[in-house]
Every structure is written in C-alpha cells, then in structure tokens.
Amino acid sequence: MNKILTFILIIFGAIVLNLMIDQNSIGILLEKLIFNSISILVGLSIAIVGIFLSSINSVYLSLYRLTKVKDKSESFTDGEIQIIKETLSELVDELKENSLFSLYTFLAVIIIFFFKEIDIPYIKWFIESTVVSKLYVINTLILIGNFLIFWSIIDSIRVVFRITKAFELVKEND
C-alpha cells in the first residue's frame, strides 16, 4: 500500500512539476540531471549492494558458527537463528530488487531521452494539444523515472540500515 501511494505521488508530482516549468528549461535541467547526478547515484546504489553483500555473507557465516556452538545457553536458539536468516534473506532480496530497478529505470530513462531528440518522418504526435505535447510527455516520463530512481536509492539505504539491525530483530519479536 505504501509503495503504491508513493508511486502515485511520484507520478502526480512529476506531472505538476512539468506543468509549472517551461519545457525548454526543464529539458536542459533533465539533461544535466541525468548525465551527472542520476548516473552517479545509480553507480552508488550498485556499490552499496557490492559492499553490503560481503557484509551479509559475514553475517551468514556468523549465523553458521552460532549453530555450531556447543554451549547453547549464551547463543541464539534455533528458532531465533531461523528468524534472522529469513529476515536477512528478505532484506537481501529487497536490496537486489531496488538495485536492479534503479539500473533498469536508468536505462529506460536514457532510451526515452534519446527518443526525445529523434524525429521520425511521417509519424506525427497523436494528441492535438498545446499542453500535452510530445515534449511534455517525454519530459514527464523522464521526471517520473528520475524520481523513481531517487526513491529506490532511498529505499535501498533503509534496507541497509535494517540489515545492520538484523540481530536485534529477534529481541523485537519477543
């Protein structure tokens, strides 16, 4: 429900923002935004996954060692270890989905950006409106893509912080 509301707000915000700004000005802004900040943020998102996957592997190794400890009185129970494993697995999957989503959305935005500059002969924009022009629709799609990438990166950072608290999840469930 929260993701659907966020998605609707992103679409609404992009449409309103695009209506409020001159199309030529927003085109220049989007060009700078795409090739500078978005590419850096997508690279950062991929780096986050690489760094934290090695940390997560260390956590899994620690869990394996916890199951092999002879003195069970000071370690987690088998049920608690299973909860931690399941939670970590869910968080890793969410981090993977966010990273792949950022990458695929970035590629889609770049492709859309190039379509903005292509003028195909004998193909005319099908909507006869001064407001909803081809440039407006393409700029809106690029804005939506950029906002979705930002949201995906924010969600990835949240997931990373939840991963670092994985062992505390057991105490919260009790």
Buried (B, 14 or more C-beta within 10 A) or exposed (E): EEEEEBBEEBBEEBBEBBEEBEEEEBBEEBEEBBEEEBEEBBEBBBEBBEEBEEEBEEBBEEBEEBEEEEEEEEBBEEEBBBBBBEBBEEBBEBBBBBBBBBBEBBEBBBEBBEEBEEEEEEEEEEEEEEEEBBBBBBBBBBBBBBBBBBBBBEBBBBBBEBBEEBBEBBEEEE
